Amino acid sequence: TGSPPPGADLAVALSFDDSWVSHLRVAAPALLARGWDAGIFLATDAIGNPGMLSWAEVRELEDLGFAIGSHGASHRFLNQLPADELDGELERSRTALEDCLQKPVTMLSLHGGRCNRRVLEAAKAAGYSLVFGSRPGIWAGKEPTPAAGAQHEAIPRCVIRRGATGARTVLALLENPAGAVAHLARRDRLLGFLRRLFGDRLYHALHRFWVAE
């Protein structure tokens, strides 16, 4: 995380969370038309539900060149689960995806970016070699270095919201990657403070209202 070294080349890796059918019907055609691909992280219990991908469509995404990873099984915050449920959540999702794709699945995206040492250790024990969070940062392609005072760190990602806010974020990242990431990191620290202050339930109720606005 942090600023890139002077003269460093930066690449952008796109990713999508959840199991929406729009990943295939909307995002995939737009990306392929530009010669781009992306990682798609799927919450496996939702697959087959209305508005969600089917297993055949998951295979279609993979055939189109998109990298498929896990977003857990039931879309719960992994850091809040007891050890047996955490292990079951990680294993169930990975096994379902591997049964569908007939290949190893080694990427995991954490719902809400919720990460602690226990989650990272459980994920790696379950066979995930790349664990992505939602803390803004620039990834150097190696194991992230925890920030001062932290004891855990997932691979950083910059969350892009829908609408005009997301468009402004994309433009800022293109024009000044390090400055934009620093701005997003400050915002993330503020949101983290509010989450600790209000607790998960109230924070997410307020956050849903704020995002909708």
NUDREN-659874 format. One record per residue (C-alpha): residue number from 0; residue in three letters; x, y, z. Coordinates in steps of 0.001 Angstrom, whole numbers. Layout:
N
<rec i="NUM" aa="ALA" x="X" y="Y" z="Z"/>
...
//
This chain:
213
<rec i="0" aa="THR" x="0" y="0" z="0"/>
<rec i="1" aa="GLY" x="1025" y="3648" z="-155"/>
<rec i="2" aa="SER" x="2631" y="5627" z="-2949"/>
<rec i="3" aa="PRO" x="4428" y="3890" z="-5821"/>
<rec i="4" aa="PRO" x="8177" y="4413" z="-6169"/>
<rec i="5" aa="PRO" x="9233" y="7163" z="-8593"/>
<rec i="6" aa="GLY" x="9080" y="6008" z="-12188"/>
<rec i="7" aa="ALA" x="7065" y="2889" z="-11365"/>
<rec i="8" aa="ASP" x="4635" y="1570" z="-13945"/>
<rec i="9" aa="LEU" x="1119" y="1100" z="-12613"/>
<rec i="10" aa="ALA" x="-1445" y="-1358" z="-13920"/>
<rec i="11" aa="VAL" x="-5136" y="-1514" z="-13080"/>
<rec i="12" aa="ALA" x="-6835" y="-4771" z="-12107"/>
<rec i="13" aa="LEU" x="-10636" y="-4644" z="-12234"/>
<rec i="14" aa="SER" x="-12805" y="-6828" z="-10001"/>
<rec i="15" aa="PHE" x="-16485" y="-7279" z="-9183"/>
<rec i="16" aa="ASP" x="-18071" y="-8728" z="-6038"/>
<rec i="17" aa="ASP" x="-21295" y="-10699" z="-5516"/>
<rec i="18" aa="SER" x="-23102" y="-12991" z="-7954"/>
<rec i="19" aa="TRP" x="-25196" y="-10600" z="-10057"/>
<rec i="20" aa="VAL" x="-26171" y="-11732" z="-13544"/>
<rec i="21" aa="SER" x="-25271" y="-8211" z="-14715"/>
<rec i="22" aa="HIS" x="-21620" y="-9247" z="-14442"/>
<rec i="23" aa="LEU" x="-22223" y="-11396" z="-17528"/>
<rec i="24" aa="ARG" x="-24906" y="-9433" z="-19352"/>
<rec i="25" aa="VAL" x="-23694" y="-5861" z="-18766"/>
<rec i="26" aa="ALA" x="-20112" y="-5710" z="-17494"/>
<rec i="27" aa="ALA" x="-18601" y="-8523" z="-19558"/>
<rec i="28" aa="PRO" x="-19649" y="-7191" z="-23011"/>
<rec i="29" aa="ALA" x="-18482" y="-3666" z="-22115"/>
<rec i="30" aa="LEU" x="-15108" y="-4934" z="-20906"/>
<rec i="31" aa="LEU" x="-14535" y="-7359" z="-23774"/>
<rec i="32" aa="ALA" x="-15328" y="-4642" z="-26319"/>
<rec i="33" aa="ARG" x="-12342" y="-2751" z="-24912"/>
<rec i="34" aa="GLY" x="-10084" y="-5783" z="-24680"/>
<rec i="35" aa="TRP" x="-10248" y="-5864" z="-20879"/>
<rec i="36" aa="ASP" x="-10893" y="-8645" z="-18402"/>
<rec i="37" aa="ALA" x="-11613" y="-8710" z="-14661"/>
<rec i="38" aa="GLY" x="-11826" y="-10852" z="-11567"/>
<rec i="39" aa="ILE" x="-15330" y="-11891" z="-10491"/>
<rec i="40" aa="PHE" x="-15759" y="-12844" z="-6823"/>
<rec i="41" aa="LEU" x="-18911" y="-14879" z="-6241"/>
<rec i="42" aa="ALA" x="-21015" y="-15485" z="-3118"/>
<rec i="43" aa="THR" x="-21904" y="-19060" z="-3941"/>
<rec i="44" aa="ASP" x="-25109" y="-19518" z="-1911"/>
<rec i="45" aa="ALA" x="-26756" y="-16838" z="-4094"/>
<rec i="46" aa="ILE" x="-25970" y="-18549" z="-7405"/>
<rec i="47" aa="GLY" x="-29186" y="-19658" z="-9099"/>
<rec i="48" aa="ASN" x="-31394" y="-17159" z="-7257"/>
<rec i="49" aa="PRO" x="-33458" y="-14563" z="-9170"/>
<rec i="50" aa="GLY" x="-31247" y="-11841" z="-10587"/>
<rec i="51" aa="MET" x="-28138" y="-13885" z="-9913"/>
<rec i="52" aa="LEU" x="-25838" y="-15917" z="-12114"/>
<rec i="53" aa="SER" x="-26577" y="-19582" z="-12781"/>
<rec i="54" aa="TRP" x="-23795" y="-22133" z="-12585"/>
<rec i="55" aa="ALA" x="-23827" y="-22364" z="-16394"/>
<rec i="56" aa="GLU" x="-23303" y="-18595" z="-16540"/>
<rec i="57" aa="VAL" x="-20411" y="-18839" z="-14082"/>
<rec i="58" aa="ARG" x="-18756" y="-21277" z="-16494"/>
<rec i="59" aa="GLU" x="-19517" y="-18895" z="-19365"/>
<rec i="60" aa="LEU" x="-17741" y="-16050" z="-17573"/>
<rec i="61" aa="GLU" x="-14737" y="-18256" z="-17008"/>
<rec i="62" aa="ASP" x="-14739" y="-19332" z="-20674"/>
<rec i="63" aa="LEU" x="-14741" y="-15654" z="-21683"/>
<rec i="64" aa="GLY" x="-11474" y="-15163" z="-19810"/>
<rec i="65" aa="PHE" x="-12657" y="-13737" z="-16497"/>
<rec i="66" aa="ALA" x="-10894" y="-14948" z="-13345"/>
<rec i="67" aa="ILE" x="-13361" y="-16472" z="-10866"/>
<rec i="68" aa="GLY" x="-12821" y="-16209" z="-7135"/>
<rec i="69" aa="SER" x="-14801" y="-16670" z="-3930"/>
<rec i="70" aa="HIS" x="-16724" y="-13990" z="-2049"/>
<rec i="71" aa="GLY" x="-17655" y="-16475" z="638"/>
<rec i="72" aa="ALA" x="-20764" y="-18620" z="625"/>
<rec i="73" aa="SER" x="-23515" y="-16781" z="2520"/>
<rec i="74" aa="HIS" x="-22199" y="-13191" z="2232"/>
<rec i="75" aa="ARG" x="-21668" y="-12857" z="5958"/>
<rec i="76" aa="PHE" x="-18849" y="-10873" z="7568"/>
<rec i="77" aa="LEU" x="-16187" y="-13513" z="8023"/>
<rec i="78" aa="ASN" x="-14509" y="-11817" z="10975"/>
<rec i="79" aa="GLN" x="-17739" y="-12220" z="12991"/>
<rec i="80" aa="LEU" x="-18087" y="-15976" z="12536"/>
<rec i="81" aa="PRO" x="-16994" y="-18589" z="15082"/>
<rec i="82" aa="ALA" x="-14122" y="-20779" z="13943"/>
<rec i="83" aa="ASP" x="-16196" y="-23741" z="12732"/>
<rec i="84" aa="GLU" x="-18569" y="-21547" z="10707"/>
<rec i="85" aa="LEU" x="-15668" y="-19549" z="9258"/>
<rec i="86" aa="ASP" x="-13922" y="-22714" z="8094"/>
<rec i="87" aa="GLY" x="-17169" y="-24104" z="6674"/>
<rec i="88" aa="GLU" x="-17961" y="-20859" z="4834"/>
<rec i="89" aa="LEU" x="-14561" y="-20769" z="3142"/>
<rec i="90" aa="GLU" x="-14517" y="-24452" z="2279"/>
<rec i="91" aa="ARG" x="-18106" y="-24586" z="1006"/>
<rec i="92" aa="SER" x="-17616" y="-21676" z="-1372"/>
<rec i="93" aa="ARG" x="-14296" y="-22894" z="-2750"/>
<rec i="94" aa="THR" x="-15566" y="-26453" z="-3235"/>
<rec i="95" aa="ALA" x="-18711" y="-25271" z="-5049"/>
<rec i="96" aa="LEU" x="-16694" y="-23117" z="-7436"/>
<rec i="97" aa="GLU" x="-14125" y="-25823" z="-8091"/>
<rec i="98" aa="ASP" x="-16850" y="-28380" z="-8761"/>
<rec i="99" aa="CYS" x="-18330" y="-25970" z="-11304"/>
<rec i="100" aa="LEU" x="-15112" y="-24902" z="-13007"/>
<rec i="101" aa="GLN" x="-13095" y="-28094" z="-12615"/>
<rec i="102" aa="LYS" x="-9996" y="-26106" z="-11670"/>
<rec i="103" aa="PRO" x="-8483" y="-24715" z="-8460"/>
<rec i="104" aa="VAL" x="-9966" y="-21513" z="-7037"/>
<rec i="105" aa="THR" x="-7353" y="-19625" z="-5036"/>
<rec i="106" aa="MET" x="-8692" y="-16060" z="-4815"/>
<rec i="107" aa="LEU" x="-10965" y="-14727" z="-2074"/>
<rec i="108" aa="SER" x="-12592" y="-11320" z="-1660"/>
<rec i="109" aa="LEU" x="-13712" y="-10476" z="1886"/>
<rec i="110" aa="HIS" x="-17276" y="-9206" z="2271"/>
<rec i="111" aa="GLY" x="-17078" y="-5641" z="3546"/>
<rec i="112" aa="GLY" x="-13296" y="-5973" z="3564"/>
<rec i="113" aa="ARG" x="-13599" y="-7380" z="7087"/>
<rec i="114" aa="CYS" x="-10231" y="-8862" z="7898"/>
<rec i="115" aa="ASN" x="-8275" y="-9984" z="10923"/>
<rec i="116" aa="ARG" x="-5458" y="-12415" z="11527"/>
<rec i="117" aa="ARG" x="-7880" y="-15293" z="12176"/>
<rec i="118" aa="VAL" x="-9646" y="-14745" z="8837"/>
<rec i="119" aa="LEU" x="-6367" y="-14586" z="6919"/>
<rec i="120" aa="GLU" x="-5055" y="-17752" z="8545"/>
<rec i="121" aa="ALA" x="-8320" y="-19621" z="7926"/>
<rec i="122" aa="ALA" x="-8401" y="-18469" z="4297"/>
<rec i="123" aa="LYS" x="-4891" y="-19665" z="3611"/>
<rec i="124" aa="ALA" x="-5579" y="-22970" z="5377"/>
<rec i="125" aa="ALA" x="-8632" y="-23389" z="3104"/>
<rec i="126" aa="GLY" x="-6471" y="-23025" z="-6"/>
<rec i="127" aa="TYR" x="-6786" y="-19336" z="-867"/>
<rec i="128" aa="SER" x="-3429" y="-17825" z="-1794"/>
<rec i="129" aa="LEU" x="-4713" y="-14324" z="-2670"/>
<rec i="130" aa="VAL" x="-7034" y="-12609" z="-176"/>
<rec i="131" aa="PHE" x="-8447" y="-9220" z="-1193"/>
<rec i="132" aa="GLY" x="-9935" y="-6660" z="1164"/>
<rec i="133" aa="SER" x="-11394" y="-3223" z="513"/>
<rec i="134" aa="ARG" x="-8818" y="-970" z="2146"/>
<rec i="135" aa="PRO" x="-7549" y="1469" z="-497"/>
<rec i="136" aa="GLY" x="-3946" y="1046" z="-1543"/>
<rec i="137" aa="ILE" x="-1497" y="254" z="-4323"/>
<rec i="138" aa="TRP" x="-500" y="-3390" z="-4469"/>
<rec i="139" aa="ALA" x="3121" y="-4201" z="-5243"/>
<rec i="140" aa="GLY" x="2268" y="-7779" z="-6239"/>
<rec i="141" aa="LYS" x="3516" y="-9329" z="-3008"/>
<rec i="142" aa="GLU" x="2240" y="-9958" z="504"/>
<rec i="143" aa="PRO" x="992" y="-6612" z="1878"/>
<rec i="144" aa="THR" x="2952" y="-4991" z="4680"/>
<rec i="145" aa="PRO" x="667" y="-4183" z="7624"/>
<rec i="146" aa="ALA" x="267" y="-521" z="8467"/>
<rec i="147" aa="ALA" x="1836" y="772" z="11667"/>
<rec i="148" aa="GLY" x="157" y="-886" z="14627"/>
<rec i="149" aa="ALA" x="-1806" y="-3352" z="12478"/>
<rec i="150" aa="GLN" x="-1440" y="-7103" z="12796"/>
<rec i="151" aa="HIS" x="-3079" y="-8165" z="9551"/>
<rec i="152" aa="GLU" x="-3558" y="-6952" z="6022"/>
<rec i="153" aa="ALA" x="-5366" y="-8179" z="2938"/>
<rec i="154" aa="ILE" x="-4490" y="-7136" z="-608"/>
<rec i="155" aa="PRO" x="-5809" y="-3587" z="-1056"/>
<rec i="156" aa="ARG" x="-8578" y="-2587" z="-3458"/>
<rec i="157" aa="CYS" x="-10178" y="766" z="-4233"/>
<rec i="158" aa="VAL" x="-13956" y="511" z="-4082"/>
<rec i="159" aa="ILE" x="-15772" y="2228" z="-6956"/>
<rec i="160" aa="ARG" x="-19357" y="3252" z="-6203"/>
<rec i="161" aa="ARG" x="-22072" y="3589" z="-8808"/>
<rec i="162" aa="GLY" x="-23124" y="6859" z="-10384"/>
<rec i="163" aa="ALA" x="-21356" y="10212" z="-10441"/>
<rec i="164" aa="THR" x="-19329" y="9485" z="-7292"/>
<rec i="165" aa="GLY" x="-17798" y="6403" z="-8864"/>
<rec i="166" aa="ALA" x="-17080" y="8243" z="-12113"/>
<rec i="167" aa="ARG" x="-15217" y="10961" z="-10203"/>
<rec i="168" aa="THR" x="-13202" y="8334" z="-8357"/>
<rec i="169" aa="VAL" x="-12176" y="6647" z="-11614"/>
<rec i="170" aa="LEU" x="-11081" y="9958" z="-13143"/>
<rec i="171" aa="ALA" x="-9084" y="10833" z="-10035"/>
<rec i="172" aa="LEU" x="-7344" y="7450" z="-10071"/>
<rec i="173" aa="LEU" x="-6425" y="7883" z="-13744"/>
<rec i="174" aa="GLU" x="-5130" y="11421" z="-13314"/>
<rec i="175" aa="ASN" x="-3210" y="11016" z="-10051"/>
<rec i="176" aa="PRO" x="-3185" y="7421" z="-8746"/>
<rec i="177" aa="ALA" x="-1128" y="8048" z="-5608"/>
<rec i="178" aa="GLY" x="-3062" y="11173" z="-4639"/>
<rec i="179" aa="ALA" x="-6428" y="9524" z="-5268"/>
<rec i="180" aa="VAL" x="-5478" y="6445" z="-3244"/>
<rec i="181" aa="ALA" x="-4294" y="8653" z="-377"/>
<rec i="182" aa="HIS" x="-7643" y="10478" z="-435"/>
<rec i="183" aa="LEU" x="-9573" y="7190" z="-457"/>
<rec i="184" aa="ALA" x="-7429" y="5889" z="2411"/>
<rec i="185" aa="ARG" x="-8271" y="8925" z="4544"/>
<rec i="186" aa="ARG" x="-11963" y="8395" z="3819"/>
<rec i="187" aa="ASP" x="-11629" y="4714" z="4694"/>
<rec i="188" aa="ARG" x="-10080" y="5559" z="8063"/>
<rec i="189" aa="LEU" x="-12988" y="7903" z="8804"/>
<rec i="190" aa="LEU" x="-15532" y="5235" z="7863"/>
<rec i="191" aa="GLY" x="-13676" y="2733" z="10036"/>
<rec i="192" aa="PHE" x="-13954" y="5118" z="12990"/>
<rec i="193" aa="LEU" x="-17697" y="5556" z="12377"/>
<rec i="194" aa="ARG" x="-18177" y="1788" z="12117"/>
<rec i="195" aa="ARG" x="-16492" y="1279" z="15484"/>
<rec i="196" aa="LEU" x="-18515" y="4147" z="16966"/>
<rec i="197" aa="PHE" x="-21981" y="3067" z="15763"/>
<rec i="198" aa="GLY" x="-21543" y="-692" z="15489"/>
<rec i="199" aa="ASP" x="-22101" y="-2792" z="12396"/>
<rec i="200" aa="ARG" x="-25906" y="-2761" z="12201"/>
<rec i="201" aa="LEU" x="-26447" y="1013" z="12544"/>
<rec i="202" aa="TYR" x="-23392" y="1829" z="10436"/>
<rec i="203" aa="HIS" x="-24591" y="-278" z="7509"/>
<rec i="204" aa="ALA" x="-28118" y="1116" z="7732"/>
<rec i="205" aa="LEU" x="-26699" y="4632" z="7512"/>
<rec i="206" aa="HIS" x="-24259" y="3598" z="4790"/>
<rec i="207" aa="ARG" x="-27015" y="2118" z="2610"/>
<rec i="208" aa="PHE" x="-28973" y="5378" z="2910"/>
<rec i="209" aa="TRP" x="-25878" y="7443" z="2113"/>
<rec i="210" aa="VAL" x="-24952" y="5354" z="-933"/>
<rec i="211" aa="ALA" x="-28543" y="5481" z="-2210"/>
<rec i="212" aa="GLU" x="-28428" y="9252" z="-2007"/>
//
